[in-house]
Every structure is written in C-alpha cells, then in structure tokens.
C-alpha cells in the first residue's frame, strides 16, 4: 500500500480560549491515495482532556498544509514541506 506524509496544523484551546501555540505535525499514513489521507485526517475527532486545573484542553484541526507520497531515496532528502508567510502562520494560533 502506498505511504504518505501529511503536514497538519492543530489549534489548542484551553477552556475554549486559543493558546496561540499551533501544533504542526508530520503524520505518516498508509493509504490508497491523497484523498483518502485527507478524509482520514478530517474524520478524526478532536483530542480533548482535562488539564491539572480541571480545564478542558482541545486540539482542533486547522489546516492540512501538504500531503505527499513518502518514498525517500537519499539521506537528508526533503520528504514533505510547505511554504507559508509569517502572516499565515500567525493566523493559525
């Protein structure tokens, strides 16, 4: 089965308030195609839990920056990347 890497951004909310610290992840997926990776990511429920102060912490999907086939051939080779302005990155939080 083909393998893909996805650059995905999640936003953290504590007690419903944005923290200003986006979580940018690179996720590895076995999937038939890019569309199925996108659907899998979009279908995931938010991660939520209570912190030590009893507040609900929630990580919500903000954006999928890139989905690329994962087939590295050389050490140090770029396997996934995206270009974003500082304004775009600032708006993620």
N, C-alpha and C positions, 0 to 999 in steps of 0.2 A: 504494500500500500504506500502511496506517496506520503512524504513528510513535508510539513510546512512550519515556518516560524511566523508568528504574528506579533507585531509591536502594538500593545494595547495600553490605553490610559484609563485609570480608575480615579475617582474623586473620593476623598474621605470626608464624611460628615460626622460630627460628634454632637449628639443631642440635636440633630437637624441643622447644625451650623457647619459650613465649609471650613476646613482647616487651612487651606492654602497650600497643601502639600500633595500634589498629584502623585500617584504611584504608576510609574511607567514600567510595564513588564514586557519581557520577551517570552512568549509561550510557544511550546513545541506541540504540534498536533499531527496525528496520523489521520489522513482524510483523503477522500476521493478527489477533491478539488478545492479551490479557494472559496467558492461559495459555501461549501459545507463547513469550512472553518469559520467563516463569518457567521453562519447560522448557529453553530455551536456556541460561539462566544456570546452572541446576542441572547441566546436562550438561557444562559446561566443566571441563576437568581443572585441578588445582591448578597454579599457576605455581611452579616451583622452579628454583633456580640455586645455584651455589656463590659465596659471598662471597670477599673478599680473604683471609680467614683459612682458606679451604677448608671452611667450614661450609655445610651445606645450608640455604638460606633458602626457606621455603614459605609461600605465601599461600593460605589455605583459606577457603571460603565459610562465613560465619557466619549471615547473615540477609539476606533481601530485605525492606527496610522498606516500600517502596511501588513500584507500577508504575502510571503514569498516562499517558493519551493526551497526546501532545505536539502542541499546536496553539496556540502563543502568538498573542495578538491585539494586545497592548499592551506597549510597552517597560516593563520593570520588573515585569511581571506574574509572580506565582508560578506556576511550571510543575510543580513537584513539591515535596513536603515531607512530613515525618513528625514526630510528637510522641513523645518518649521521655523517661523520667525519667533523672536522673543515675545512679540505680542500674542501670537497663537499659544505659546507655551504658558504665558502669564494668564491667559483666559481659561486655562484648564483647571485651575485651583478654585 
